[in-house]
Amino acid sequence: LVQVLLSSEHAVENGFCFVMDAEGIGWNNFSLDAERIYMSLFTSLPVRLTRIVTLNPSLLMRAMMNLMWPFIGTKMRERMVLRTSEQLGEGLHPDQHP
């Protein structure tokens, strides 16, 4: 991922949009270690993260987001969105999705 982002002039200049399909994510496949890796990756990349789109979030994921929401900075809250697959293109710049 890092090599692809750094080799893309568009991503370096304009940032990138991270899209994650969360369908089926729950306690049985949740990993705190994986979460730590994702967070360290996003905070250490020399490329700007413009949007984080979570597709098909489970009830558990939506509940966790609601609990964390007050503790997330305003800038990050503006970048995070929860969508269904049908809503993928909503609120994204045409350059941010295929």
C-alpha positions in Angstrom: 0.0 0.0 0.0 2.7 2.5 1.0 4.7 1.8 -2.2 1.6 2.3 -4.4 0.7 5.5 -2.7 4.2 7.0 -2.9 4.5 6.0 -6.5 1.3 7.8 -7.4 1.9 11.5 -8.1 -1.8 12.2 -7.8 -2.0 10.6 -4.3 1.1 12.5 -3.1 -0.2 15.8 -4.3 -3.9 15.4 -3.4 -4.0 12.7 -0.8 -6.0 9.4 -0.9 -9.3 8.0 0.2 -9.2 4.7 2.2 -12.3 2.5 1.6 -12.9 -0.5 3.8 -15.7 -3.0 3.4 -16.7 -3.9 7.0 -19.3 -6.5 6.1 -19.0 -9.4 8.5 -16.7 -7.6 11.0 -17.5 -8.5 14.6 -16.0 -9.6 17.8 -15.1 -13.0 16.5 -12.6 -11.5 13.9 -11.7 -8.2 15.7 -8.0 -7.7 16.4 -6.6 -4.9 18.5 -3.2 -5.5 17.0 -4.6 -5.0 13.5 -6.3 -1.8 14.7 -2.9 -0.5 16.1 -1.2 -1.3 12.8 -3.8 0.6 10.8 -3.7 3.6 13.1 0.1 3.7 13.0 0.1 3.4 9.3 -2.4 6.2 8.8 -0.5 8.6 11.2 3.0 7.8 9.8 2.3 7.9 6.0 3.9 10.9 4.2 0.7 11.0 2.1 -2.4 12.9 3.2 -5.5 10.8 4.1 -8.5 12.8 2.8 -11.3 10.4 3.6 -12.0 7.1 5.4 -15.1 5.3 4.0 -16.4 2.3 5.9 -18.8 0.3 3.8 -21.5 -1.9 5.3 -20.7 -1.3 9.0 -22.2 -3.8 11.4 -24.4 -2.8 14.3 -21.4 -3.4 16.6 -19.1 -1.2 14.5 -21.7 1.6 14.4 -22.1 1.4 18.2 -18.3 1.5 18.7 -18.1 4.6 16.4 -20.8 6.3 18.3 -18.9 5.7 21.6 -15.6 6.9 20.1 -17.1 9.9 18.2 -16.8 12.5 21.0 -13.1 11.7 21.4 -12.2 11.9 17.7 -10.8 15.3 16.6 -13.0 17.5 14.4 -10.7 17.1 11.4 -10.8 13.3 11.5 -14.5 13.3 12.1 -15.0 15.3 8.9 -13.0 12.6 7.0 -14.8 9.5 8.4 -18.0 8.3 6.8 -20.1 5.2 7.2 -21.9 4.1 4.0 -23.7 1.1 2.4 -22.3 -0.2 -0.8 -25.0 1.6 -2.7 -24.0 4.9 -1.2 -20.3 4.6 -2.0 -20.0 7.5 -4.4 -21.9 10.0 -2.1 -19.7 12.7 -0.8 -16.6 11.6 -2.7 -14.8 13.6 -5.3 -14.8 11.8 -8.7 -11.0 11.4 -8.4 -11.5 9.4 -5.2 -13.4 6.4 -6.6 -13.4 4.3 -9.8 
